[in-house]
């Protein structure tokens, strides 16, 4: 068919589809393209760590706040640098609901984790203000050992209540929401998890507390970070 004949047929509104050769047609800017993406290995490790922590029968839950003028992001970076350098880090925790004996009991049968969550309201977690530096740790308050060489400062209020978690993995690549109503205080009294001033970290076990009248009002919290506990899981500091 000549071009003039095709134009006349098209202008007359006739069907010209049978006269077109579309075998080589293409849609510019919309062609399919295969892309290979290599994600850092730590991405897979982070996802697995979060999944394992949320599936564990027990964990420690901690409301995240600043420390002695240091922001949350800076704290996590410093601790992750410790893990990269020496394979572990120490995270100061002074809560009466997460003493070394309680944490060690939680980890006796299953791998233990700490799940850091956001406070119920912005600024709801009171930042710590004291930054004494620890030099020794003990899992039983009998045998004391120097903190590992190569880690950053381990700071906080160093009195008789000074303790710390021991982590060998830590990620801030969480992106999850945590349901506080699905955990009970690990003390065994059937009480729901509750945070109060001076007790922002609690050892907990999985249990449905949704019908308990003493449950926290704020049920869902964003997960800020997840850490895996390493032997001896928690220590005393001095």
C-alpha positions as CSV (number, residue, x, y, z in Angstrom):
1,X,0.0,0.0,0.0
2,X,1.2,3.4,-0.9
3,X,1.6,6.1,1.8
4,X,-1.0,8.3,0.2
5,X,-3.5,5.4,0.1
6,X,-2.8,4.7,3.8
7,X,-3.2,8.4,4.7
8,X,-6.5,8.6,2.9
9,X,-7.8,5.4,4.6
10,X,-6.7,6.7,8.0
11,X,-8.3,10.2,7.4
12,X,-11.5,8.5,6.4
13,X,-11.7,6.8,9.8
14,X,-11.3,3.3,8.4
15,X,-9.5,0.5,10.3
16,X,-5.9,0.4,9.3
17,X,-4.6,-2.0,12.0
18,X,-4.3,-4.8,9.4
19,X,-2.0,-2.6,7.3
20,X,0.5,-2.0,10.1
21,X,3.6,-4.0,10.8
22,X,4.0,-3.8,14.6
23,X,6.5,-6.7,15.0
24,X,9.3,-4.3,15.6
25,X,7.4,-1.7,17.6
26,X,8.8,-0.5,20.9
27,X,7.6,1.7,23.8
28,X,10.3,4.3,24.6
29,X,11.3,4.7,28.3
30,X,9.0,1.8,29.2
31,X,11.1,-1.1,28.1
32,X,11.8,-3.9,30.7
33,X,15.3,-3.9,32.0
34,X,17.0,-6.4,34.3
35,X,18.9,-4.9,37.3
36,X,21.2,-6.8,39.6
37,X,21.5,-5.4,43.1
38,X,24.1,-6.6,45.6
39,X,23.0,-5.7,49.1
40,X,25.6,-5.5,51.9
41,X,25.9,-8.7,53.8
42,X,25.1,-6.8,57.0
43,X,21.6,-6.1,55.6
44,X,20.7,-9.8,55.7
45,X,22.2,-10.1,59.1
46,X,20.2,-7.2,60.4
47,X,16.9,-8.6,59.1
48,X,17.6,-12.0,60.6
49,X,18.6,-10.5,63.9
50,X,15.3,-8.5,64.2
51,X,13.3,-11.5,63.2
52,X,15.0,-13.7,65.8
53,X,14.5,-11.2,68.5
54,X,10.8,-10.7,67.8
55,X,10.2,-14.5,67.7
56,X,12.1,-15.2,70.9
57,X,10.1,-16.4,73.9
58,X,11.8,-13.7,76.1
59,X,13.8,-10.6,75.8
60,X,14.7,-7.3,77.5
61,X,12.7,-4.3,76.4
62,X,14.4,-0.9,76.8
63,X,13.0,2.6,76.1
64,X,15.7,4.5,74.2
65,X,16.8,7.9,75.3
66,X,19.9,10.1,75.2
67,X,22.9,9.8,77.4
68,X,25.0,12.7,79.0
69,X,24.4,15.0,76.1
70,X,25.0,12.3,73.4
71,X,22.3,11.7,70.9
72,X,20.7,8.3,70.2
73,X,22.3,7.9,66.7
74,X,25.8,8.7,68.1
75,X,25.4,6.2,70.9
76,X,24.4,3.4,68.5
77,X,27.2,4.2,66.1
78,X,29.8,4.1,69.0
79,X,28.5,0.7,70.2
80,X,28.4,-0.8,66.7
81,X,32.0,0.4,66.2
82,X,32.9,-1.6,69.3
83,X,31.3,-4.7,67.9
84,X,33.1,-4.3,64.6
85,X,36.4,-3.7,66.4
86,X,36.4,-6.3,69.2
87,X,33.3,-8.4,68.6
88,X,31.3,-7.1,71.6
89,X,30.1,-4.0,73.4
90,X,28.8,-3.1,76.8
91,X,25.5,-1.1,77.2
92,X,24.9,0.4,80.6
93,X,21.5,-0.4,82.2
94,X,20.5,0.5,85.7
95,X,17.0,-0.9,85.9
96,X,16.0,-3.0,88.9
97,X,14.0,-5.1,86.3
98,X,17.1,-6.0,84.3
99,X,19.8,-7.0,86.8
100,X,22.6,-9.4,85.7
101,X,21.0,-12.3,87.5
102,X,17.7,-11.7,85.8
103,X,19.2,-11.3,82.4
104,X,21.4,-14.4,82.8
105,X,18.3,-16.4,83.8
106,X,16.5,-15.2,80.7
107,X,19.4,-16.4,78.5
108,X,19.8,-19.7,80.3
109,X,17.7,-21.7,77.9
110,X,17.3,-19.5,74.8
111,X,19.4,-16.9,73.0
112,X,18.7,-13.5,74.5
113,X,18.0,-10.2,72.9
114,X,17.4,-6.6,73.8
115,X,14.7,-4.7,71.9
116,X,15.0,-0.9,72.0
117,X,11.7,0.9,71.5
118,X,10.7,4.6,71.2
119,X,9.2,6.3,74.2
120,X,5.4,6.8,74.2
121,X,5.9,10.5,73.6
122,X,8.7,12.6,72.2
123,X,11.1,13.3,75.0
124,X,9.4,10.7,77.2
125,X,12.7,9.0,78.0
126,X,14.7,11.1,80.5
127,X,18.4,11.3,79.3
128,X,21.1,10.2,81.8
129,X,23.4,13.0,82.9
130,X,26.3,11.2,84.7
131,X,29.2,9.8,82.6
132,X,31.7,8.1,84.9
133,X,33.9,5.7,83.0
134,X,34.0,2.0,84.0
135,X,37.2,0.0,83.8
136,X,36.2,-3.5,85.1
137,X,33.2,-5.8,84.8
138,X,32.0,-8.9,86.6
139,X,29.2,-11.4,85.9
140,X,28.9,-12.4,89.5
141,X,30.5,-9.6,91.5
142,X,33.2,-12.0,92.7
143,X,35.6,-12.2,89.8
144,X,36.4,-8.9,88.2
145,X,38.0,-8.5,84.7
146,X,39.2,-5.4,82.8
147,X,37.0,-4.2,80.0
148,X,38.3,-5.4,76.6
149,X,40.9,-3.3,74.9
150,X,39.8,-1.5,71.8
151,X,36.2,-0.6,72.9
152,X,35.0,2.9,73.4
153,X,34.2,4.4,76.8
154,X,31.6,2.6,78.9
155,X,30.0,5.4,80.9
156,X,27.2,6.1,83.3
157,X,26.6,6.5,87.0
158,X,29.0,4.0,88.6
159,X,27.5,3.1,92.0
160,X,26.5,-0.2,93.4
161,X,23.7,-0.4,90.9
162,X,25.8,0.0,87.8
163,X,25.3,-2.8,85.4
164,X,25.6,-3.4,81.6
165,X,24.3,-5.7,78.9
166,X,26.9,-7.5,76.8
167,X,26.1,-7.5,73.0
168,X,27.8,-9.2,70.1
169,X,25.4,-8.0,67.5
170,X,23.6,-4.7,67.2
171,X,21.5,-3.2,64.4
172,X,19.4,0.0,63.9
173,X,18.0,-1.4,60.7
174,X,14.8,-2.5,62.4
175,X,11.7,-0.9,60.7
176,X,9.2,-2.8,62.9
177,X,6.5,-2.1,65.4
178,X,6.5,-3.8,68.8
179,X,3.3,-4.8,70.7
180,X,3.9,-4.3,74.4
181,X,0.6,-6.0,75.3
182,X,2.1,-9.4,74.1
183,X,4.7,-9.4,76.9
184,X,4.7,-9.9,80.6
185,X,7.2,-9.0,83.3
186,X,9.7,-11.9,83.5
187,X,9.5,-11.8,87.3
188,X,6.8,-14.5,87.0
189,X,4.0,-12.6,88.8
190,X,1.9,-12.4,85.7
191,X,2.2,-8.7,85.5
192,X,2.3,-6.7,82.2
193,X,5.4,-4.9,81.1
194,X,5.4,-1.4,82.6
195,X,7.9,1.4,82.3
196,X,8.2,4.1,85.0
197,X,10.8,6.7,85.8
198,X,14.1,4.9,86.7
199,X,12.8,1.7,85.2
200,X,13.0,2.0,81.5
201,X,14.3,-1.5,80.9
202,X,12.4,-4.7,81.7
203,X,13.1,-8.4,81.3
204,X,10.0,-9.8,79.7
205,X,8.5,-13.0,78.4
206,X,5.9,-13.5,75.7
207,X,2.4,-13.6,77.1
208,X,-0.9,-12.1,76.1
209,X,-1.5,-9.1,78.5
210,X,-4.2,-7.4,76.4
211,X,-6.9,-8.1,78.9
212,X,-4.9,-7.1,82.0
213,X,-6.1,-3.8,83.4
214,X,-2.6,-2.7,84.4
215,X,-1.2,-2.9,80.9
216,X,0.5,0.1,79.3
217,X,-1.8,2.6,77.7
218,X,0.5,2.9,74.7
219,X,0.4,-0.5,73.1
220,X,2.5,-0.1,70.0
221,X,6.1,1.3,69.9
222,X,8.4,1.6,67.0
223,X,11.5,-0.6,67.2
224,X,14.6,1.6,67.3
225,X,17.3,-1.1,67.4
226,X,17.8,-4.7,68.3
227,X,20.9,-6.3,70.0
228,X,21.9,-9.9,70.7
229,X,23.2,-10.8,74.1
230,X,26.5,-12.6,74.5
231,X,28.0,-14.4,77.5
232,X,27.9,-13.5,80.3
233,X,24.9,-11.5,78.9
234,X,25.0,-8.9,81.7
235,X,27.6,-7.7,84.1
236,X,28.3,-5.4,87.0
237,X,30.5,-2.4,86.5
238,X,33.0,-0.5,88.5
